[in-house]
Amino acid sequence: MLQVKHFEFSPIQENTYVVYNEENECIIIDPGCYFDEEKEALKQFILDKKLKPVLLLNTHCHLDHVFGNKWVAETYGLTLHLHPKEERVLINAPTRGLMYNLPFDNYTGKLIFLKEPDQFNFGKYTFIVLDTPGHSPGSICFYCAGQGFIISGDVLFQGGIGRSDLPGGDHKTLINNIKTKLLVLPDDTKVYSGHGPMTTIGEEKKHNPFLS
């Protein structure tokens, strides 16, 4: 059974996820650790659980989701995986950081691209990559049907949806992808969002005011 640990990092209160399995391997998704103490908290959790990080993933590359990419990659010897349309967003992230008075060292290493209909295995579990642009040009979600959850990034939140007024965003595209890619999943599918608490597909179908 997979376990999902979440951390809330940076002044932007972004959710960083560590997904780990019975073999003590883990995936680090959207490392938003900005301050040294946040990096230490993530590192200490991995040490305490005796985990081996094997994958570094970005759902998208807005600055709050990539603050810790370089540190994670260098600490654990990992290569960043992202959608090809997010490469430009990643490159521009430090400039956006300066606008928010949040300078940081960006990841500049090799990139491995993921896009629908790609899948990847993590131990005995399979993750499906879903293209869900609209919040950003190359937003992707990671769906594990076998464990009934999805890492949605900033596409879908409890009672909300991602912003579409940032560069590369588009409201109609976002809504269409939520309805055709996410709301078709089983109602009990857990949704781990880029900000805020966990929700389920069923709850958002019933109560999300943006999706009525």
C-alpha positions, 0 to 999 in steps of 0.5 A, spaced: 500 500 500 502 506 498 503 512 503 502 519 502 505 524 506 504 532 505 508 538 507 506 545 507 512 549 504 514 556 503 510 563 504 505 561 498 503 555 503 504 550 497 503 542 498 509 538 497 508 530 497 512 524 498 509 518 496 512 511 498 511 504 498 513 497 502 520 497 499 521 504 502 522 507 495 519 514 495 517 519 489 518 527 491 512 531 487 513 538 487 518 540 492 516 547 494 521 547 500 524 554 500 527 555 507 533 551 510 528 548 515 523 546 510 529 542 507 531 539 513 524 537 515 523 533 508 530 530 509 529 528 516 522 525 514 526 521 509 531 519 514 526 517 519 522 512 514 529 510 511 526 512 504 530 512 498 528 517 493 527 514 486 523 520 482 522 527 482 516 530 479 513 536 477 505 537 476 507 544 473 513 549 474 510 555 477 515 558 482 512 555 489 512 548 486 519 548 484 523 552 489 526 545 492 527 542 485 535 543 485 536 541 492 532 535 492 536 533 485 542 534 488 541 531 495 538 525 492 541 524 485 535 525 481 533 528 474 527 532 474 520 529 470 515 534 467 511 536 461 515 539 455 510 545 455 513 546 462 520 547 460 519 555 459 515 556 465 521 552 469 526 557 466 522 563 467 520 561 475 526 565 478 524 571 474 517 570 477 521 569 484 524 576 484 517 579 483 515 576 489 521 577 493 523 570 493 529 569 490 532 562 489 537 557 485 533 554 479 534 547 477 538 547 471 540 539 470 537 534 465 529 534 464 525 528 462 519 529 459 512 526 461 505 527 457 499 523 456 498 517 455 505 516 459 505 511 465 510 509 469 511 504 475 513 505 482 514 498 485 508 494 483 503 500 482 502 504 476 501 511 475 498 514 469 499 521 466 494 526 465 495 532 461 490 537 464 493 544 462 489 551 463 492 553 470 499 552 466 500 550 459 503 543 461 500 542 467 499 534 468 496 530 474 499 523 476 493 518 477 494 511 481 488 507 480 490 501 484 490 506 490 485 510 488 488 517 488 490 523 484 496 528 485 492 534 482 497 540 482 493 546 482 488 544 477 483 542 482 482 544 489 477 543 495 472 547 493 476 551 488 480 550 481 486 553 479 487 560 477 487 561 469 489 568 469 497 567 469 501 566 463 499 560 459 493 559 463 486 558 459 479 558 463 475 554 458 481 549 457 482 548 465 474 547 466 474 542 460 480 538 462 477 537 469 470 535 467 473 530 462 479 528 465 478 528 473 471 528 474 470 521 470 474 518 475 471 514 481 467 518 486 472 515 492 478 517 488 482 522 493 485 528 490 491 531 493 492 538 491 497 543 490 494 547 496 489 546 501 486 539 504 485 533 501 478 532 497 475 527 493 472 527 486 465 525 489 465 531 493 468 536 488 462 533 483 457 535 488 460 541 492 465 545 487 461 551 485 466 552 479 464 546 476 456 546 476 
